Amino acid sequence: MVYIAGLDLAQSVDFTALSILDIQGDPPRVEVAQLLRWRGLAYPAIVEQVAAIVHRPPLWSSSYGFWDPAHGGQSQCALVADRTGVGAAVIDLLRQARISPLVGVFIHGGSATTHKGLNYNVPKVDLVTSVQLLVQDGRLRIPPVLPEAATLTQELLNFRYKLNPQTAHESFGAWREREHDDMVLSVALAVWWGTHTGWKKARAWGRP
């Protein structure tokens, strides 16, 4: 079992969204364990809340030995954050909050994924298809008891990917064109990371 978190960092007038995915089994089955959104909250306050979430069980395994440093322990959750636009500056705040492993994703309209360390440049199409495949295979579960479950479900229904056969250009419905796409993007970021690593790196950070 393993956790992966996705964080969509929006402009101050829009929603910032955090999703926590619980990954189980092989092939992996993904359950949305937590959904949160913030609006009108300063980025340092958002970082503080995200850090508090990922630094407590079950996303964090504390250690209490005599030689352990204060707040010692081990992360059980990778955080994958959007570093497009305002995200670059907030990524620095997340690092200062000692959130690790931390993956920064710059979303672009090209076709190639590149990276330097844990900073990635990822095509929009890769994020979209990673979620689509999971949904089509019936391996994404959204418990209806979650406070934002209805929001995420509606965003997934509104979320569309189309390929123009004449131009081979991708177009994305509800992708930064409407207000409510923050939850689905946070999930897409987390799912993409699991897919990109073959779920292997993520699994190594998880619980037995």
Backbone as JSON, one array per atom type, in Angstrom:
{
  "sequence": "MVYIAGLDLAQSVDFTALSILDIQGDPPRVEVAQLLRWRGLAYPAIVEQVAAIVHRPPLWSSSYGFWDPAHGGQSQCALVADRTGVGAAVIDLLRQARISPLVGVFIHGGSATTHKGLNYNVPKVDLVTSVQLLVQDGRLRIPPVLPEAATLTQELLNFRYKLNPQTAHESFGAWREREHDDMVLSVALAVWWGTHTGWKKARAWGRP",
  "N": [[0.84, -1.18, 0.0], [0.48, 2.27, -0.72], [0.87, 5.84, -0.76], [0.09, 8.65, -2.79], [0.21, 12.09, -3.33], [-1.47, 14.77, -4.95], [-1.12, 18.12, -5.96], [-2.71, 20.91, -7.01], [-1.84, 24.05, -7.81], [-3.33, 27.03, -7.82], [-4.18, 30.33, -9.16], [-4.71, 33.11, -6.92], [-7.41, 33.82, -6.94], [-8.7, 31.57, -7.69], [-9.41, 28.06, -7.05], [-7.19, 26.15, -5.05], [-6.19, 22.82, -5.0], [-5.96, 19.71, -3.27], [-5.28, 16.32, -3.45], [-5.29, 13.05, -2.08], [-4.1, 9.95, -2.84], [-4.67, 6.52, -2.37], [-2.87, 3.76, -2.98], [-3.23, 0.47, -3.98], [-2.45, -3.0, -4.35], [-1.64, -5.06, -7.29], [-2.25, -5.4, -10.59], [-2.26, -1.85, -9.9], [-4.82, -0.53, -7.8], [-6.63, 2.35, -7.33], [-7.63, 4.44, -4.8], [-9.32, 7.34, -3.88], [-8.35, 8.97, -1.13], [-8.47, 11.34, 0.26], [-9.68, 14.68, -0.14], [-9.19, 18.07, -0.66], [-9.83, 21.61, -0.79], [-8.81, 24.98, -1.31], [-9.52, 28.45, -1.2], [-8.73, 31.82, -1.73], [-6.85, 31.8, 0.24], [-3.68, 32.53, 1.57], [-0.58, 31.59, 0.02], [1.61, 30.73, 1.76], [0.1, 29.88, 3.98], [-1.35, 27.8, 2.86], [0.73, 26.03, 2.24], [1.58, 25.45, 4.82], [-0.64, 24.01, 5.79], [-0.69, 21.84, 4.01], [1.78, 20.65, 4.61], [1.29, 19.89, 7.26], [-0.56, 17.88, 6.84], [0.78, 15.89, 5.27], [2.77, 15.19, 6.97], [1.83, 13.62, 8.99], [0.59, 10.5, 10.35], [-1.5, 8.39, 8.27], [0.35, 9.06, 6.34], [2.86, 9.59, 7.1], [5.5, 8.09, 8.79], [6.4, 7.98, 12.0], [9.39, 8.15, 14.03], [10.8, 7.12, 17.1], [13.12, 6.64, 18.49], [15.96, 6.88, 20.76], [18.09, 8.22, 19.56], [16.92, 9.51, 17.49], [16.23, 12.41, 15.5], [14.42, 15.45, 16.34], [11.02, 15.35, 15.45], [11.51, 13.29, 13.78], [11.37, 10.69, 11.25], [9.76, 8.94, 8.53], [8.69, 9.58, 5.23], [5.66, 8.45, 3.84], [4.46, 9.12, 1.56], [4.49, 10.53, -1.62], [4.58, 13.85, -2.83], [3.16, 15.48, -5.51], [3.37, 18.31, -7.27], [1.92, 21.03, -9.04], [3.93, 23.1, -10.89], [3.56, 25.07, -12.71], [3.27, 28.44, -13.76], [2.34, 30.28, -10.97], [3.15, 28.24, -9.4], [5.92, 27.64, -9.28], [7.2, 29.32, -7.4], [5.83, 28.56, -5.11], [6.58, 25.94, -4.87], [9.16, 26.18, -3.86], [8.56, 27.05, -1.28], [7.3, 24.76, -0.33], [9.43, 23.0, -0.3], [11.02, 24.23, 1.64], [9.44, 23.67, 3.77], [10.13, 21.13, 4.28], [8.98, 19.01, 2.89], [9.04, 15.93, 1.47], [9.33, 12.97, -0.47], [9.28, 15.4, -3.1], [7.79, 16.29, -6.03], [7.98, 18.39, -8.75], [5.89, 19.63, -11.29], [5.82, 20.97, -14.44], [3.44, 21.94, -16.66], [2.88, 21.46, -20.08], [2.16, 22.04, -23.62], [3.38, 20.36, -25.41], [4.97, 17.33, -26.61], [6.87, 15.85, -25.34], [8.34, 14.47, -22.4], [10.46, 15.82, -20.05], [13.1, 16.16, -17.62], [14.79, 17.47, -14.72], [16.38, 16.3, -12.14], [13.92, 16.09, -9.7], [12.2, 17.85, -10.88], [9.89, 18.18, -13.34], [8.92, 18.44, -16.8], [5.94, 18.15, -18.3], [3.76, 16.87, -20.78], [0.4, 17.97, -21.37], [-1.31, 16.06, -22.43], [-0.34, 13.64, -21.45], [-0.98, 13.74, -18.74], [-3.75, 13.77, -18.9], [-4.42, 11.32, -20.24], [-3.43, 9.43, -18.45], [-5.22, 9.5, -16.3], [-7.59, 8.92, -17.66], [-7.19, 6.26, -18.57], [-7.11, 4.87, -16.15], [-9.7, 5.32, -15.19], [-11.21, 4.14, -17.25], [-10.45, 1.49, -16.97], [-11.67, 0.88, -14.64], [-10.36, 1.23, -12.23], [-10.2, 3.38, -10.53], [-11.41, 4.7, -7.64], [-13.8, 6.65, -6.0], [-14.71, 7.42, -2.96], [-17.99, 8.06, -1.91], [-18.42, 9.37, 0.48], [-16.54, 11.3, 0.91], [-15.92, 14.79, 1.4], [-15.59, 16.4, -0.94], [-16.27, 14.69, -2.96], [-18.39, 14.68, -4.81], [-17.78, 16.94, -6.27], [-15.33, 16.26, -7.53], [-16.19, 14.04, -9.03], [-18.01, 15.26, -10.8], [-16.27, 16.97, -12.16], [-14.69, 15.09, -13.47], [-16.58, 14.03, -15.19], [-17.06, 16.24, -16.79], [-14.67, 16.55, -17.94], [-12.85, 16.43, -20.83], [-11.08, 14.93, -23.52], [-9.89, 15.46, -26.71], [-8.84, 14.46, -29.92], [-7.87, 15.94, -32.82], [-8.31, 14.61, -35.91], [-7.41, 15.64, -38.3], [-5.51, 17.61, -37.84], [-4.04, 16.57, -35.83], [-3.79, 17.76, -33.41], [-4.12, 18.26, -29.91], [-6.98, 18.95, -27.93], [-8.43, 20.27, -25.01], [-11.16, 19.95, -23.0], [-12.52, 21.77, -20.28], [-10.06, 22.37, -19.11], [-8.35, 24.49, -17.48], [-10.0, 26.25, -18.66], [-12.39, 26.52, -17.55], [-13.83, 27.21, -14.33], [-13.89, 25.07, -12.54], [-11.77, 22.76, -12.45], [-9.86, 21.99, -10.82], [-9.76, 19.89, -8.92], [-9.71, 17.54, -10.47], [-7.32, 17.9, -11.82], [-5.46, 17.82, -9.74], [-5.7, 15.14, -9.01], [-4.9, 13.99, -11.43], [-2.19, 14.71, -11.56], [-1.09, 13.18, -9.46], [-1.75, 10.57, -10.29], [-0.39, 10.48, -12.72], [2.29, 10.5, -11.85], [2.51, 8.04, -10.52], [2.01, 6.34, -12.71], [4.08, 7.11, -14.44], [6.37, 6.25, -13.09], [5.94, 3.61, -13.15], [4.7, 2.73, -10.93], [6.56, 1.76, -9.26], [8.66, 3.24, -7.93], [7.03, 4.77, -6.29], [5.8, 2.75, -4.83], [7.89, 1.84, -3.24], [8.06, 3.76, -1.3], [5.95, 3.28, 0.25], [3.64, 1.74, 2.64], [3.99, -1.59, 3.98]],
  "CA": [[0.0, 0.0, 0.0], [1.29, 3.46, -0.85], [0.1, 7.06, -0.97], [0.62, 9.71, -3.63], [-0.61, 13.29, -3.24], [-1.38, 15.72, -6.06], [-1.45, 19.48, -5.52], [-2.91, 21.89, -8.07], [-1.65, 25.4, -7.25], [-4.04, 27.96, -8.68], [-4.11, 31.74, -8.83], [-5.36, 33.39, -5.64], [-8.86, 33.93, -7.09], [-9.22, 30.24, -8.02], [-9.22, 27.03, -6.03], [-6.05, 25.24, -4.97], [-6.77, 21.52, -4.62], [-5.06, 18.64, -2.84], [-5.89, 14.98, -3.4], [-4.44, 11.99, -1.57], [-4.49, 8.67, -3.43], [-4.25, 5.31, -1.69], [-2.59, 2.8, -4.06], [-3.21, -0.89, -3.44], [-2.51, -4.14, -5.26], [-0.89, -5.12, -8.54], [-2.13, -4.0, -11.0], [-2.69, -0.96, -8.83], [-6.15, 0.03, -7.68], [-6.43, 3.68, -6.75], [-8.76, 4.99, -4.08], [-9.11, 8.71, -3.41], [-8.47, 8.91, 0.32], [-8.74, 12.67, 0.83], [-9.81, 15.78, -1.09], [-9.27, 19.38, 0.0], [-9.69, 22.78, -1.66], [-8.68, 26.28, -0.65], [-9.7, 29.62, -2.05], [-8.51, 33.06, -1.0], [-5.9, 31.57, 1.31], [-2.31, 32.85, 1.16], [0.21, 30.39, -0.27], [2.29, 30.19, 2.94], [-0.87, 29.16, 4.81], [-1.64, 26.53, 2.18], [1.9, 25.17, 2.44], [1.55, 25.0, 6.22], [-1.66, 22.98, 5.94], [-0.25, 20.65, 3.28], [2.85, 20.04, 5.39], [0.69, 19.24, 8.42], [-1.24, 16.67, 6.38], [1.71, 14.85, 4.8], [3.7, 14.85, 8.05], [1.18, 12.85, 10.05], [0.15, 9.18, 9.89], [-0.62, 7.31, 7.77], [1.25, 9.54, 5.29], [4.17, 9.77, 7.7], [5.82, 7.09, 9.81], [7.26, 8.62, 12.98], [10.37, 7.34, 14.74], [10.88, 7.64, 18.46], [14.31, 6.15, 19.14], [16.71, 7.86, 21.54], [18.97, 9.01, 18.7], [16.17, 10.12, 16.4], [16.07, 13.86, 15.61], [13.06, 15.92, 16.6], [10.12, 15.18, 14.32], [12.09, 12.31, 12.86], [10.46, 9.71, 10.68], [9.91, 8.67, 7.1], [7.5, 9.86, 4.44], [4.98, 7.35, 3.16], [3.66, 9.75, 0.51], [5.12, 11.49, -2.53], [3.74, 14.99, -3.2], [3.38, 15.9, -6.89], [2.76, 19.64, -7.28], [1.96, 21.82, -10.28], [4.83, 24.26, -10.78], [3.27, 26.0, -13.8], [2.84, 29.75, -13.28], [2.69, 30.62, -9.59], [3.62, 27.05, -8.7], [7.37, 27.6, -9.1], [7.54, 29.96, -6.13], [5.26, 27.79, -4.01], [7.41, 24.74, -4.74], [10.25, 26.53, -2.96], [8.0, 27.05, 0.07], [7.06, 23.37, 0.04], [10.74, 22.41, 0.04], [11.41, 24.79, 2.92], [8.63, 22.98, 4.78], [10.71, 19.79, 4.38], [8.12, 18.01, 2.28], [9.88, 15.09, 0.61], [9.74, 13.4, -1.81], [8.48, 16.44, -3.71], [7.93, 16.3, -7.48], [7.4, 19.57, -9.36], [5.48, 19.35, -12.67], [5.46, 22.08, -15.32], [2.54, 21.38, -17.67], [3.04, 22.15, -21.36], [1.36, 21.5, -24.7], [4.2, 19.59, -26.33], [4.79, 15.87, -26.63], [7.99, 15.17, -24.69], [8.56, 14.66, -20.97], [11.86, 16.0, -19.68], [13.21, 16.47, -16.19], [16.06, 17.69, -14.07], [16.07, 15.87, -10.8], [12.49, 15.85, -9.51], [11.44, 18.86, -11.6], [9.5, 17.58, -14.61], [8.1, 19.14, -17.8], [5.05, 17.06, -18.69], [2.67, 17.24, -21.7], [-0.96, 17.87, -20.85], [-1.93, 14.82, -22.88], [0.08, 12.55, -20.58], [-1.77, 13.82, -17.51], [-5.13, 13.41, -19.22], [-4.56, 9.91, -20.57], [-3.17, 8.61, -17.27], [-6.48, 9.41, -15.56], [-8.57, 8.25, -18.52], [-6.95, 4.82, -18.57], [-7.49, 4.36, -14.84], [-11.17, 5.33, -15.13], [-11.72, 3.14, -18.21], [-10.18, 0.16, -16.43], [-12.42, 0.71, -13.4], [-9.41, 1.13, -11.12], [-10.21, 4.61, -9.74], [-12.59, 4.72, -6.77], [-14.01, 7.9, -5.26], [-15.72, 7.15, -1.93], [-18.97, 9.15, -1.88], [-18.45, 10.06, 1.78], [-15.58, 12.4, 0.92], [-16.62, 16.08, 1.26], [-15.52, 16.93, -2.31], [-16.43, 13.59, -3.91], [-19.3, 15.08, -5.88], [-17.06, 17.91, -7.09], [-14.39, 15.53, -8.37], [-16.95, 13.23, -9.98], [-18.54, 16.15, -11.83], [-15.15, 17.43, -12.98], [-14.31, 13.98, -14.35], [-17.61, 13.94, -16.23], [-16.9, 17.39, -17.68], [-13.31, 16.54, -18.48], [-12.85, 15.81, -22.15], [-9.88, 15.0, -24.35], [-10.22, 15.19, -28.11], [-7.74, 14.51, -30.87], [-8.32, 16.34, -34.14], [-7.63, 13.69, -36.84], [-6.84, 16.37, -39.43], [-4.33, 18.38, -37.44], [-3.34, 15.81, -34.78], [-3.62, 18.62, -32.25], [-4.99, 17.92, -28.8], [-7.74, 20.01, -27.29], [-8.85, 19.79, -23.71], [-12.28, 20.63, -22.39], [-12.44, 21.95, -18.83], [-8.67, 22.43, -18.66], [-8.0, 25.89, -17.3], [-10.94, 27.06, -19.4], [-13.51, 26.71, -16.65], [-13.39, 27.39, -12.95], [-13.8, 23.85, -11.75], [-10.98, 21.64, -12.94], [-8.73, 21.89, -9.89], [-9.72, 18.58, -8.28], [-9.3, 16.52, -11.43], [-5.9, 18.1, -12.11], [-4.69, 17.31, -8.6], [-5.7, 13.68, -9.15], [-4.1, 13.65, -12.61], [-0.78, 14.84, -11.21], [-0.7, 12.03, -8.65], [-1.84, 9.36, -11.11], [0.7, 10.51, -13.7], [3.55, 10.11, -11.21], [2.49, 6.59, -10.34], [2.13, 5.73, -14.03], [5.41, 7.41, -14.99], [7.37, 5.42, -12.41], [5.52, 2.21, -13.15], [4.27, 2.52, -9.55], [7.63, 1.09, -8.5], [9.27, 4.18, -6.98], [6.01, 5.12, -5.3], [5.56, 1.61, -3.96], [8.99, 1.74, -2.31], [7.84, 4.7, -0.2], [4.67, 2.97, 0.9], [3.58, 0.82, 3.75], [3.93, -2.99, 3.55]],
  "C": [[0.89, 1.24, 0.0], [0.36, 4.65, -1.06], [0.85, 7.98, -1.93], [-0.34, 10.89, -3.54], [-0.4, 14.16, -4.47], [-1.85, 17.08, -5.59], [-1.52, 20.4, -6.73], [-2.86, 23.28, -7.45], [-2.23, 26.42, -8.22], [-3.72, 29.4, -8.32], [-4.96, 32.0, -7.59], [-6.88, 33.45, -5.75], [-9.5, 32.59, -7.4], [-8.97, 29.29, -6.86], [-7.85, 26.37, -6.18], [-6.59, 23.93, -4.41], [-5.67, 20.52, -4.27], [-5.85, 17.33, -2.83], [-4.84, 13.99, -2.89], [-4.96, 10.68, -2.14], [-3.88, 7.52, -2.65], [-4.11, 4.22, -2.75], [-2.47, 1.4, -3.46], [-3.2, -1.91, -4.58], [-1.66, -3.99, -6.5], [-1.68, -5.99, -9.52], [-2.77, -3.07, -9.98], [-4.15, -0.55, -8.95], [-6.03, 1.31, -6.86], [-7.72, 4.14, -6.09], [-8.42, 6.4, -3.63], [-9.39, 8.74, -1.92], [-8.83, 10.25, 0.94], [-8.78, 13.7, -0.28], [-9.98, 17.08, -0.3], [-9.15, 20.47, -1.04], [-9.59, 24.03, -0.79], [-8.91, 27.38, -1.67], [-9.52, 30.87, -1.21], [-7.56, 32.91, 0.17], [-4.48, 31.82, 0.8], [-1.5, 31.57, 0.98], [0.99, 29.87, 0.93], [1.35, 29.42, 3.87], [-1.24, 27.83, 4.19], [-0.5, 25.55, 2.39], [1.91, 24.61, 3.86], [0.53, 23.87, 6.41], [-1.27, 21.7, 5.21], [0.83, 19.91, 4.06], [2.29, 19.3, 6.6], [0.03, 17.92, 8.03], [-0.25, 15.57, 6.04], [2.71, 14.44, 5.88], [3.01, 14.16, 9.23], [0.69, 11.52, 9.48], [-1.23, 9.25, 9.25], [0.34, 7.76, 6.68], [2.68, 9.71, 5.79], [4.35, 8.73, 8.78], [6.82, 7.69, 10.78], [8.24, 7.62, 13.58], [10.62, 7.97, 16.09], [12.12, 7.13, 19.21], [15.09, 7.27, 19.83], [17.54, 8.78, 20.65], [18.22, 9.69, 17.56], [16.07, 11.63, 16.58], [14.62, 14.22, 15.89], [12.24, 15.82, 15.33], [10.68, 14.2, 13.3], [11.06, 11.32, 12.37], [10.71, 9.56, 9.2], [8.59, 8.92, 6.39], [6.96, 8.59, 3.81], [4.2, 7.86, 1.95], [4.51, 10.7, -0.32], [4.11, 12.61, -2.81], [4.13, 15.45, -4.59], [2.63, 17.21, -7.08], [2.95, 20.32, -8.63], [2.87, 23.02, -10.09], [4.68, 25.2, -11.97], [2.82, 27.33, -13.2], [3.3, 30.02, -11.87], [3.31, 29.44, -8.86], [5.1, 27.03, -8.43], [7.78, 28.19, -7.76], [7.03, 29.14, -4.95], [6.03, 26.49, -3.8], [8.57, 25.0, -3.78], [9.77, 26.53, -1.51], [7.75, 25.63, 0.57], [8.37, 22.68, 0.42], [11.23, 22.93, 1.39], [10.64, 24.15, 4.08], [9.05, 21.52, 4.95], [9.75, 18.71, 3.92], [8.94, 17.23, 1.27], [9.34, 13.66, 0.67], [8.74, 14.39, -2.41], [8.8, 16.5, -5.2], [7.25, 17.55, -8.03], [7.12, 19.31, -10.83], [5.09, 20.65, -13.38], [4.67, 21.5, -16.48], [2.67, 22.18, -18.97], [2.24, 21.43, -22.44], [2.14, 20.69, -25.71], [3.95, 18.1, -26.22], [5.86, 15.12, -25.85], [8.03, 15.49, -23.19], [10.06, 14.76, -20.71], [11.92, 16.31, -18.18], [14.66, 16.76, -15.82], [15.83, 17.42, -12.6], [14.6, 15.53, -10.69], [11.64, 17.0, -10.04], [11.17, 18.36, -13.02], [8.75, 18.58, -15.48], [7.25, 18.07, -18.48], [3.98, 17.56, -19.66], [1.3, 17.07, -21.04], [-1.6, 16.53, -21.21], [-1.55, 13.65, -21.99], [-0.72, 12.54, -19.28], [-3.2, 13.33, -17.77], [-5.27, 11.9, -19.41], [-4.3, 9.01, -19.36], [-4.44, 8.43, -16.44], [-7.53, 8.64, -16.37], [-8.42, 6.73, -18.47], [-7.38, 4.19, -17.24], [-9.01, 4.28, -14.71], [-11.75, 4.24, -16.03], [-11.54, 1.72, -17.7], [-10.94, -0.11, -15.13], [-11.53, 0.61, -12.18], [-9.28, 2.43, -10.33], [-11.52, 4.65, -8.95], [-12.63, 6.03, -6.01], [-15.08, 7.63, -4.22], [-16.71, 8.32, -1.83], [-19.02, 9.92, -0.58], [-17.47, 11.23, 1.84], [-16.3, 13.72, 0.67], [-16.65, 16.61, -0.17], [-15.7, 15.85, -3.36], [-17.31, 13.98, -5.08], [-18.62, 16.06, -6.83], [-16.11, 17.2, -8.06], [-15.12, 14.7, -9.43], [-17.49, 14.08, -11.12], [-17.43, 16.65, -12.74], [-14.7, 16.33, -13.94], [-15.31, 13.83, -15.49], [-17.46, 15.06, -17.25], [-15.58, 17.36, -18.44], [-13.3, 15.79, -19.8], [-11.49, 15.98, -22.82], [-10.27, 14.63, -25.77], [-8.97, 15.31, -28.97], [-8.31, 14.82, -32.25], [-7.6, 15.48, -35.17], [-6.98, 14.41, -38.01], [-5.55, 17.09, -39.06], [-3.48, 17.64, -36.43], [-3.04, 16.67, -33.57], [-4.6, 18.21, -31.16], [-5.75, 19.15, -28.34], [-8.34, 19.46, -26.02], [-10.02, 20.62, -23.22], [-12.06, 20.7, -20.9], [-11.01, 21.89, -18.33], [-8.23, 23.89, -18.64], [-8.88, 26.8, -18.15], [-12.18, 27.34, -18.56], [-12.97, 26.78, -15.23], [-13.06, 26.07, -12.27], [-13.08, 22.73, -12.49], [-9.82, 21.35, -11.99], [-8.62, 20.5, -9.27], [-9.21, 17.52, -9.23], [-7.81, 16.68, -11.79], [-5.03, 17.6, -10.96], [-4.6, 15.79, -8.66], [-4.81, 13.26, -10.32], [-2.6, 13.72, -12.32], [-0.3, 13.61, -10.44], [-0.71, 10.74, -9.47], [-0.71, 9.32, -12.13], [2.01, 10.04, -13.06], [3.61, 8.6, -10.99], [2.68, 5.87, -11.66], [3.53, 5.91, -14.59], [6.48, 6.52, -14.37], [7.03, 3.94, -12.46], [5.04, 1.77, -11.79], [5.37, 1.94, -8.69], [8.26, 2.03, -7.49], [8.28, 4.54, -5.89], [5.81, 3.97, -4.32], [6.66, 1.48, -2.9], [8.84, 2.68, -1.12], [6.64, 4.32, 0.65], [4.8, 2.03, 2.06], [3.52, -0.62, 3.24], [2.49, -3.47, 3.5]]
}
